[in-house]
Amino acid sequence: MTEKRSDNQRIDPLTSLRFIAATLVIAYHGKGHFVFFDEMPEQIAYTQPVCFFFLLSGFILTYVYRQMDNFVQIKDCWIKRFARIWPLHITIFLMRFFMFPKYLLTFPGTANKTLVLLANVSMLHGWVPLFQFFFSYNAPSWSISTEFFFYLAFPFILPRLIKHPFLTLLGAFAINAAAIYFCNLYQFPEINEAGIELRGLLYIIPPPRLFEFVLGMALARLYLGPLQKLNLSKPMATLLELIAVSLTAYLMWNTRAIAAQAASLSWIGPAGGYWFINTGVPLLGFCLTILIMGLNRGWLSSLLSLPLLVFLGEISYSVYLLHHPLLCYHGLYFSQYRSQEAFYLFLAILILLSHLMFQFVEAPMRRSIISGATKLLNKSLVRPEKPKAERQWNRQTSLYLAEAVLLAVLLYIAHPGLTTLSAAQAQASASNNLVLKTAFDQDLTLLSAGKESKGERLSLIWQAEKPFKSSQFLNIHYLDQNGKNLSTQVVRLTPGEKKIAAGTIWREEIDLLPAYQSRTKKLGLVIYESATNIKTARLIAEGQMAMQGQGGEFSPNYKIDEDNHRLIFNW
């Protein structure tokens, strides 16, 4: 939602803050995909920005719709809110059918798949506290489903908040407190993908999160009343902005320690501690930040009003909904590319695609829905947005075309082909070889493995002995000196799925996980045809099967772990 006053004056700092909050969610989901995210501090709860979104949503709705006097206004609100969130949600829902295999569209479970699909299409999937529902198709869209609940409830909450603000807030908090008590009573686990869990009951479904939305509404009432009378100088407003931001940063940085202390109290318990991590601890900081930045009187809010940041805030809804399917696509087909360059490529694609989605999906579909509702119901029921003039070929159109061309180029770069080699090139590239030739079943041979970029990258040279389709996954096991598995990295055998001809030789370079490199003394390689079908590894010397000692030993530097069908070599 664009942060606008009823007199069409935008609150630009709040628009920009939406994008900043969205970047933290991207960081949360991006861990494991790119090196850039691997060093992000673990102590921060990256789920907290959702609390900020719910607060801001209640604030802006109350700011725009300052009273609800009749059903005409209620319908106006509902239709415009639906037109705001559903078009992009359904567009990305459909996109996933072209991006992923059918079995990866949703999660297994006992619920009827058609019911899960219908719940997602109608934005009701976040109302069901089951993993199979709320994370179906596009996982972050659960929060859009929860927002949809808030939009439906808003016209009925606002009059009560105006008349009885304290009692309305208390009632919303009581729902949250009751949910925490219920979860402590039945000792639900934090995560249970097969049943009821804390995440579903306290973090996902709307009723326990209604307090955040209503609190945002109360902030707007405070903002519209007493705060407008404050006479703040620029330096004083800047000081208040710095205090609000510093408090928020402090609370987010120390969330887990504060929540652990709270959870130790018997009347708060583990469920209350979970709520403090995701919502309770940063709540005060978020509230102050929204109020102070909304005044837009200090230098920090002036910085957040820069056109570039406001632009990013405008497209943040597209960024929020698009980032997860793009990350999943990268993880499924191109997970071997984790470098800084790969991250910047991902980021550029995300921003460009989000902007084009905003311009050619969000805005026009919103206008169409509102216009259609006007004709269907009654022109007096819904105030349509002012129609835009017909597009003419101008500078802006040229910019959109240039964006589309640049996006196409970046998508092409993001889908690399095989780096094929001749036999002579493969032989020359094996100078730093760490292993002898290793066959995986009868159709694939690892010719060499070597270090690149000071050990940050693993270079593998493969040869196809028979034609095959490269749908296999390579598991890289990070092992310590004693052979204990520190971590496992799963990548595609090739970038994307490709048909490989017999005799093809190619090189694949894999960006390794930096967090484990200092402790890693050996690497293990396993190739999976499927979850239950593992290729059998065997060492080869000059085309002949190597003589092996007991336990598959061939050399102190490398061996075959026959029990796990994997090649192990010193790193």
Number of C-alpha atoms within 10 A of each C-alpha: 17 17 25 17 15 11 7 9 9 15 20 26 25 27 26 26 25 26 22 16 21 23 19 18 21 17 17 17 18 21 15 16 23 27 22 18 18 17 11 12 10 11 12 18 20 21 17 23 21 20 22 25 21 24 27 29 22 26 26 22 24 24 21 16 16 17 14 17 10 9 11 14 17 19 18 18 22 18 19 20 19 17 21 21 20 20 18 22 23 14 13 18 21 13 12 18 13 9 14 15 9 10 8 15 16 19 16 16 14 8 11 10 16 9 12 20 19 12 19 24 17 13 25 21 29 29 22 18 22 24 25 22 27 30 20 25 24 21 16 21 24 25 24 20 27 23 24 23 19 21 21 16 13 22 23 12 16 23 16 14 18 15 10 11 19 12 12 21 20 14 15 19 20 14 16 23 19 12 19 24 17 14 22 19 11 8 14 18 15 17 13 14 15 12 15 17 20 23 22 23 25 25 21 24 24 25 19 21 25 25 24 27 27 29 25 28 30 23 24 25 19 14 19 14 11 9 15 10 9 9 10 13 11 14 12 14 21 21 15 20 26 19 16 22 20 14 18 20 16 14 21 23 17 16 22 21 14 17 21 17 12 20 20 13 12 10 12 20 20 24 26 26 23 23 23 22 26 24 24 19 24 25 21 14 20 26 20 19 24 24 21 23 26 20 20 22 20 21 17 19 24 14 14 20 21 13 12 11 19 22 16 21 27 22 26 26 24 25 25 20 21 23 25 19 20 17 20 19 16 22 20 18 20 24 25 27 23 23 18 13 13 20 18 13 15 19 15 15 21 19 19 19 20 25 22 18 21 20 14 12 16 24 15 16 18 22 19 15 18 22 18 14 21 18 13 10 11 12 12 12 18 23 19 19 12 8 10 8 6 6 8 8 8 8 9 11 12 11 11 16 13 12 16 15 12 15 19 14 12 16 15 11 12 17 13 12 12 16 12 16 17 12 14 8 12 19 14 10 19 18 11 13 17 16 21 22 22 24 23 19 14 12 15 21 21 22 23 23 24 19 17 14 9 7 14 15 20 20 22 20 24 26 24 18 18 13 14 14 11 16 17 19 20 17 18 22 23 25 24 20 11 8 15 12 15 13 14 15 16 17 22 23 24 27 22 19 14 14 10 19 14 14 16 18 23 22 21 18 18 23 21 21 19 14 12 14 17 8 12 21 16 21 21 24 21 22 24 20 14 11 7 6 10 18 20 21 25 22 25 17 11 8 10 9 13 15 11 14 10 6 11 16 16 16 13 8 14 21 25 24 19 14 9 14 19 24 25 22 21 17 19
